[in-house]
Amino acid sequence: MKYLLASTLAAVIALASTAATAQTSASSDTPKLECAIGYVTGIGGAAQSFREYLATPERDRYRYLADNPIQCKVSDEGRASACTGVTNLRHEKVSVYDDIDNTTMAVVARVELEHGTYPVIIVVRKQDVQCEQ
């Protein structure tokens, strides 16, 4: 009985160790920005629109950008929501919000809309974000 308990305990420890090692190596494969403030130069936009932009063939992306400018509903309190479209950001200061996947992340950027400039949560490529030094 003691042998069975000891071997079961050893197997559990080995399994936990293997899982922890696999998780550590998987997380090191995924680039993760460790900053709160950064600068973005590139295209960003609402999640669905940004996915459509990335899926568009390279030769048609400029046209997609021109035909789908970012638009949001702005509340009386000045909060932007229900955004669609994409925008071109040029060294725009952003707050890093969250990782979405291996290549994209959500940031809060000040975006020029129809009625003024507002903070908006948008999706950008990680490679387009540079952490503030």
C-alpha positions in Angstrom: 0.0 0.0 0.0 2.8 2.4 0.9 4.5 1.5 -2.4 1.4 2.4 -4.4 0.9 5.7 -2.5 4.6 6.6 -3.0 4.5 5.8 -6.7 1.3 7.7 -7.2 2.7 10.7 -5.4 5.9 10.5 -7.5 3.9 10.4 -10.7 1.8 13.4 -9.7 4.9 15.4 -8.9 6.5 14.4 -12.2 3.4 15.3 -14.1 3.1 18.7 -12.4 6.8 19.4 -13.1 6.4 18.5 -16.8 3.3 20.7 -17.1 5.1 23.7 -15.4 8.1 23.3 -17.7 5.9 23.1 -20.8 3.9 26.2 -19.7 7.2 28.1 -19.1 8.6 27.2 -22.5 5.3 28.0 -24.3 5.1 31.4 -22.6 8.7 32.2 -23.6 7.8 31.5 -27.3 5.1 34.1 -27.2 6.4 37.7 -27.3 4.9 39.7 -24.4 5.4 43.4 -24.0 6.1 44.2 -20.4 5.2 47.9 -20.5 2.1 50.0 -19.8 2.8 52.9 -22.1 4.1 52.7 -25.7 4.1 54.2 -29.1 2.4 52.7 -32.2 3.3 53.4 -35.8 1.1 51.3 -38.1 -2.5 50.4 -38.7 -5.0 49.8 -35.9 -8.7 49.5 -35.6 -11.8 47.8 -34.2 -11.2 44.1 -33.7 -13.4 42.8 -36.6 -12.3 45.5 -39.0 -8.6 44.9 -38.1 -9.0 41.1 -38.8 -10.6 41.9 -42.1 -7.7 44.4 -42.9 -5.1 41.7 -42.2 -7.0 39.2 -44.3 -7.1 41.6 -47.2 -4.4 40.9 -49.9 -1.4 43.3 -49.6 -2.2 45.1 -52.8 -5.8 46.0 -51.6 -4.9 47.1 -48.0 -4.6 50.8 -48.9 -8.0 50.7 -50.5 -9.5 49.0 -47.4 -7.9 51.6 -45.2 -9.4 54.4 -47.3 -12.9 52.8 -47.5 -13.2 51.9 -43.8 -12.2 54.9 -41.6 -12.6 54.3 -37.9 -16.0 55.4 -36.6 -17.4 55.1 -33.1 -20.4 56.1 -31.1 -19.6 58.7 -28.5 -21.7 59.0 -25.3 -22.5 62.2 -23.6 -19.7 61.4 -21.1 -17.2 61.3 -23.9 -16.8 57.5 -24.1 -16.3 55.9 -27.5 -17.9 52.5 -28.1 -19.3 50.4 -31.0 -16.3 51.2 -33.1 -15.8 50.0 -36.7 -13.1 50.6 -39.2 -9.3 51.1 -39.1 -6.9 54.0 -38.8 -3.3 54.8 -39.5 -1.3 55.7 -36.4 2.0 57.6 -36.6 4.0 57.4 -33.4 0.9 57.6 -31.4 1.3 57.3 -27.6 -0.9 54.4 -26.3 -1.7 52.6 -23.1 -1.1 48.9 -23.5 -4.3 47.2 -22.6 -4.1 43.4 -23.2 -2.6 40.7 -25.4 -5.1 39.2 -27.9 -2.9 36.5 -29.5 0.7 36.0 -30.6 0.6 38.8 -33.1 -1.9 41.3 -31.9 -2.8 43.3 -28.8 -5.4 45.8 -27.6 -4.3 49.3 -26.8 -6.0 52.5 -25.8 -5.1 55.3 -28.3 -6.4 58.8 -28.8 -8.1 58.6 -32.2 -9.5 61.5 -34.3 -13.2 60.9 -34.8 -15.9 63.0 -36.5 -16.6 65.0 -33.3 -13.1 65.3 -31.9 -10.3 63.2 -30.5 -11.3 60.4 -28.0 -9.6 57.5 -26.3 -10.5 54.3 -28.0 -9.6 50.6 -27.5 -8.2 49.3 -30.7 -6.2 46.3 -32.0 -2.7 46.7 -33.4 0.1 44.3 -34.4 2.6 43.8 -31.5 5.5 44.5 -33.9 4.1 48.0 -34.4 4.3 48.8 -30.6 7.5 50.2 -29.1 7.6 50.5 -25.3 8.2 53.9 -23.8 11.8 54.1 -22.4 
